[in-house]
């Protein structure tokens, strides 16, 4: 499953109680549509960090990064691309 599909599945199962029809599209704002509240954002962040192996910094907790499937998937891709493997010299 791709990043969007993985996120969509999590949102439907955990915030929409399996009612996929309530998610009108991948660009729908989680907050504006009432899908995710402020507490839910924390749950979403934890899920994304654990699922995709990235760390989301406090200054990255912005709607443009987290407030829709499209935004979140693009953010995950950017974070994964920017990760630098730790070389033996850095240890």
N, C-alpha and C positions, 0 to 999 in steps of 0.2 A: 504494500500500500504506500502511496506517496505521502508527502508531508501534509498536504491539504486534507486528504482522506483520513489520515490518522487523527488530525485535530478535529475534523468534522465528527468523527465517530465518538471522540471523547466528549465533545460539546453535547451531542445528541443524547448520549448515555447518562451523562452526569448533571446536565443542567436542564435538559428538555424531557427527561424521563422517557426517552425512547421515541418521542414524537418528532420525527425528522421534518414533518411538514411545517413545524413552527420556525424552522430555519429557512428563510426565504431565499438565501443565496450566500455565496462565499464572501461577499463584500458587505454584508449586513453588520452594522455596529452591534457588538455584544452589549454594550452599556446602554446605548440609545433605545434598543429594542427590548431591554429588560431581561435579556438572556442571562447575563452575568452581572452580579452586583460587586461592590468593592471587596467583599469577603471572597467571592468567587474568583476574583482576579488573582488572589493569593493561591488558591487551589490550582488555577490554570498555570500560573508561573511554576509552581512545584512540579506539576505534571510535565510541562515542557522541558524543564531542566533535567528531570529524571529520564524522560523518554528519548530526548535528542542529545543528551550529554553536553549541554551547554550551561553556562552560568549567566543569569540575567542580573545585571547590576541595577542598583536603585535608580540611577539616572537614565536607565533604559526603560523604566516602567511608564511608558508613554502610549497614548492611544494609537499613534501612528505605527507603533510596534506590535501592539497586543489586542487591538479592538475589533478585529474581524479575522476570519480564516485566512483571507488573502494577506493581510498585514502581518499576521503572526507567522505564516509560512515563509514569507519573504524575509522577515527578521531572522527566523531560524536558519535559513540558507546563508544569510550574510554572516551570522555568528559562526556557523560551521566552516565557512570559507576563510574567515579571518583567524581561525585557530592556528597557531603555530605549534608544530610538534616540539617538545622539549628535547633538545639535543643533550648528549652526555656532558658536554662542556658546561651547560647551564646548571647541572645538578650539583 
